[in-house]
């Protein structure tokens, strides 16, 4: 027997951010990065909060938040003692906020209400029980996994994403695609997670390029936010896989943005996973669903078609394999590759990958990119 639930209440659509105006007579702590702290978007949010509230801002958020960042955040939260915590921003702000609230609770500091407002369409962190934190001294990212990390409310307002630059739109969009594809081939996937993941994949293939080409396309922005949330729900239930296990190491050791790391790895890992018949069949199902091949196409041909179309989508949003390889080659280190392979093998996300790789096989994938 397995359980499927969606504990987080989701508000989606234009002006869904107005839901924040219902908060009254509360102490509200907003966690965001320094760029958003000075933005008009945040000012509009603060302005619409009731004057009966006391609002404080914590903006010491950095990419790839570390254990040190979590400790500082817990201190700030303890000093203000909020009733409501609002995580506002991309994956880093959301992951940090989740870890801060979780660790504060471990020290007896409770925050009654937790709201996540994503400003990028990528991580799905607003509906997952996962927070990825960097342990700097070991150059490794560690996923925290606990139901207590789940936000109470997620607000998906497309206006919060319109200023996201094309490069970030591309990287985060491929992150969504990776979440959904890995959830579908996960050993823990089922009908519920597959339904969510399949819809997310369809939305990314249809709306990522329009959003990349025109950031003011509100329909495309909303669809990508929805896709990110759907994929988050899918992998929160089913788990992820080898792409993420390796991507976490690229981020921790080489500071490559997470979405870009996934874009570099995704098709390589899909090819690797095709040695598992079930994975090949699943890839073929996706390819048929998206119309990449006719319904009667055999599994191998269907899987190959999905891999080809995935590579084409990645290229169409400006992610160049050549330039990415130059970034890696600049810091090329065989010992580092061995270390990253070893750490990837110990990453929690690898447990649900359909094929259990060896260290040598992970090293080969790293060499390939």
Secondary structure in CASP SS format (residue, H / E / C, confidence):
PFRMAT SS
TARGET T0000
AUTHOR 0000-0000-0000
METHOD secondary structure of the structure
MODEL  1
X C 1.00
X C 1.00
X C 1.00
X C 1.00
X C 1.00
X C 1.00
X C 1.00
X C 1.00
X E 1.00
X E 1.00
X E 1.00
X E 1.00
X C 1.00
X C 1.00
X C 1.00
X H 1.00
X H 1.00
X H 1.00
X H 1.00
X H 1.00
X H 1.00
X H 1.00
X C 1.00
X C 1.00
X C 1.00
X C 1.00
X E 1.00
X E 1.00
X E 1.00
X E 1.00
X E 1.00
X C 1.00
X C 1.00
X H 1.00
X H 1.00
X H 1.00
X H 1.00
X C 1.00
X C 1.00
X H 1.00
X H 1.00
X H 1.00
X H 1.00
X H 1.00
X H 1.00
X H 1.00
X H 1.00
X H 1.00
X C 1.00
X C 1.00
X C 1.00
X C 1.00
X C 1.00
X E 1.00
X E 1.00
X E 1.00
X E 1.00
X E 1.00
X C 1.00
X C 1.00
X C 1.00
X C 1.00
X C 1.00
X C 1.00
X C 1.00
X E 1.00
X H 1.00
X H 1.00
X H 1.00
X H 1.00
X H 1.00
X H 1.00
X H 1.00
X H 1.00
X H 1.00
X H 1.00
X H 1.00
X H 1.00
X H 1.00
X H 1.00
X C 1.00
X C 1.00
X C 1.00
X E 1.00
X E 1.00
X E 1.00
X E 1.00
X E 1.00
X E 1.00
X C 1.00
X H 1.00
X H 1.00
X H 1.00
X H 1.00
X H 1.00
X H 1.00
X H 1.00
X H 1.00
X H 1.00
X H 1.00
X H 1.00
X H 1.00
X H 1.00
X H 1.00
X H 1.00
X H 1.00
X C 1.00
X C 1.00
X C 1.00
X C 1.00
X C 1.00
X C 1.00
X E 1.00
X E 1.00
X E 1.00
X E 1.00
X E 1.00
X E 1.00
X C 1.00
X C 1.00
X C 1.00
X C 1.00
X C 1.00
X C 1.00
X H 1.00
X H 1.00
X H 1.00
X C 1.00
X C 1.00
X E 1.00
X E 1.00
X E 1.00
X E 1.00
X E 1.00
X E 1.00
X H 1.00
X H 1.00
X H 1.00
X C 1.00
X E 1.00
X E 1.00
X E 1.00
X E 1.00
X E 1.00
X E 1.00
X C 1.00
X H 1.00
X H 1.00
X H 1.00
X C 1.00
X C 1.00
X C 1.00
X E 1.00
X E 1.00
X E 1.00
X E 1.00
X C 1.00
X H 1.00
X H 1.00
X H 1.00
X H 1.00
X C 1.00
X C 1.00
X C 1.00
X C 1.00
X H 1.00
X H 1.00
X H 1.00
X H 1.00
X H 1.00
X H 1.00
X H 1.00
X H 1.00
X H 1.00
X H 1.00
X H 1.00
X H 1.00
X H 1.00
X H 1.00
X H 1.00
X H 1.00
X H 1.00
X H 1.00
X H 1.00
X H 1.00
X C 1.00
X C 1.00
X C 1.00
X C 1.00
X C 1.00
X H 1.00
X H 1.00
X H 1.00
X H 1.00
X H 1.00
X H 1.00
X H 1.00
X H 1.00
X H 1.00
X H 1.00
X H 1.00
X H 1.00
X H 1.00
X H 1.00
X H 1.00
X H 1.00
X H 1.00
X H 1.00
X H 1.00
X H 1.00
X H 1.00
X H 1.00
X H 1.00
X C 1.00
X C 1.00
X C 1.00
X C 1.00
X H 1.00
X H 1.00
X H 1.00
X H 1.00
X H 1.00
X H 1.00
X H 1.00
X H 1.00
X H 1.00
X H 1.00
X H 1.00
X H 1.00
X H 1.00
X H 1.00
X H 1.00
X H 1.00
X H 1.00
X H 1.00
X H 1.00
X H 1.00
X H 1.00
X C 1.00
X C 1.00
X C 1.00
X H 1.00
X H 1.00
X H 1.00
X H 1.00
X H 1.00
X H 1.00
X H 1.00
X H 1.00
X H 1.00
X H 1.00
X H 1.00
X H 1.00
X H 1.00
X C 1.00
X C 1.00
X C 1.00
X H 1.00
X H 1.00
X H 1.00
X H 1.00
X H 1.00
X H 1.00
X H 1.00
X H 1.00
X H 1.00
X H 1.00
X H 1.00
X H 1.00
X H 1.00
X H 1.00
X H 1.00
X H 1.00
X C 1.00
X C 1.00
X C 1.00
X H 1.00
X H 1.00
X H 1.00
X H 1.00
X H 1.00
X H 1.00
X H 1.00
X H 1.00
X H 1.00
X H 1.00
X H 1.00
X H 1.00
X H 1.00
X C 1.00
X C 1.00
X C 1.00
X C 1.00
X C 1.00
X C 1.00
X C 1.00
X C 1.00
X C 1.00
X H 1.00
X H 1.00
X H 1.00
X H 1.00
X H 1.00
X H 1.00
X H 1.00
X H 1.00
X H 1.00
X H 1.00
X H 1.00
X H 1.00
X H 1.00
X H 1.00
X H 1.00
X H 1.00
X H 1.00
X H 1.00
X C 1.00
X C 1.00
X C 1.00
X C 1.00
X H 1.00
X H 1.00
X H 1.00
X H 1.00
X H 1.00
X H 1.00
X H 1.00
X H 1.00
X H 1.00
X H 1.00
X C 1.00
X C 1.00
X C 1.00
X H 1.00
X H 1.00
X H 1.00
X H 1.00
X H 1.00
X H 1.00
X H 1.00
X H 1.00
X H 1.00
X H 1.00
X H 1.00
X H 1.00
X C 1.00
X C 1.00
X H 1.00
X H 1.00
X H 1.00
X H 1.00
X H 1.00
X C 1.00
X C 1.00
X C 1.00
X C 1.00
X C 1.00
X C 1.00
X H 1.00
X H 1.00
X H 1.00
X H 1.00
X H 1.00
X H 1.00
X H 1.00
X H 1.00
X H 1.00
X H 1.00
X C 1.00
END
